[in-house]
Amino acid sequence: MGGVWRLAMAGLTGTLLGVGLGRFAYTPLLPVLIGEGWVDAGGGALLGAANLTGYLLGAVTAARTGRLLGPVPVLRGAMLLVTLSLLACAWNGGLAWLGAWRFLAGVAGAMLMILAAPVLMAQVPVDKKPLVAGIVFSGIGAGVMVSGTLLPWLAGFGAASAWAGIGVLALLLTGLVWTQWPPAPRPPTAVVAGMRRSWPLWLFTLAYATDGMGFVPHTLFLADYVARGLGLGIAMGGAYWFVFGVGAVTGPLLAARMAGKLGFAPALTLALGVKAAAVGLPLLSSAPLPLGLSAFLVGALTPGCVALASGVAGQLAGPAGHTAAWGRMTAIYALFQAAGGYGLTLLFTRTGSHLPLFAAGAAILVLGTLAGLAGLSLVKKEALP
């Protein structure tokens, strides 16, 4: 059991570093960067979009890079690249400098997200796989919680200190698990593409892709909305981001329970519907309770939907086509995510208001829920066991 926990903690650290810090630590830092004049509001949003674009590139190239170089060297290199990107951002070298490093952090974060779990799952007993998967994806939320508590304090010393602080933390985490990744055989160069039930799979791919666009208002703008939009300050923005992180820690385990009771496809459809309502809650009220509930639910269903979508890919594509189907779903998700980053940045720049962003995100997730319902209808017609 000790070996299983060691593997699980390595995976948790990988997702904590790659996504929880490499990507999501930027959200509570955004109002600090704007306040100190590093970027204006539009430039700050462009940095977030650059990270999403890097994530898209990483998602498209992760599997092939892992096959060419071996997954463990790529995982180690990605952890180093995320660490370097955070430390490099401690120098205000202008929008192009910061954007380049945010882009590279996105590339590395996607590789950690895609390659870590398969490497670890191959090493654990079948009965421990759900537990280990839940722990691995909980690293995203753990990183959000760390950034939500640590960064507001570090921001008191300035934006440069905040970047450097999380960069040093990333370096420590990288060293902690450097030798904990298990040796893994290189994946086969040929990918088996056993794609059955293609129409339901494509509908659920579309549904999952809308999630990548629909949650952008929270992941890029939630802390800034609280801090500047509502005038509550950076510390309160970090507090709501911490609530988002609490949800993200529990989300994968809650998603596993939903899938066990309903099945992966119905659970994903339900999760998207709930997430649409949660993203739209700030439109109804900015009071602490609804805003906190919105942060928690969107946080929980961010990694939760990842776990459910992976299960749908395995169910509809079959064991032989699971890897190929999940790779496509992840790449298309990342494409929608990047498009959402740039599109909502443009919307924010033109309106100067956060509320249209939440409205757009909720509407997009409603479309995803409808795509999921259509996919469910086709699945039932095919009498999927």
Secondary structure as UniProt FT lines:
FT   HELIX           2..15
FT   HELIX           16..21
FT   TURN            22..25
FT   HELIX           26..35
FT   TURN            36..37
FT   HELIX           41..69
FT   HELIX           71..88
FT   TURN            89..90
FT   HELIX           95..121
FT   TURN            122..123
FT   HELIX           126..128
FT   HELIX           129..155
FT   TURN            156..157
FT   HELIX           159..177
FT   TURN            178..180
FT   HELIX           198..214
FT   HELIX           216..224
FT   HELIX           225..229
FT   HELIX           234..262
FT   HELIX           264..284
FT   HELIX           288..351
FT   HELIX           355..381
FT   TURN            382..383
//
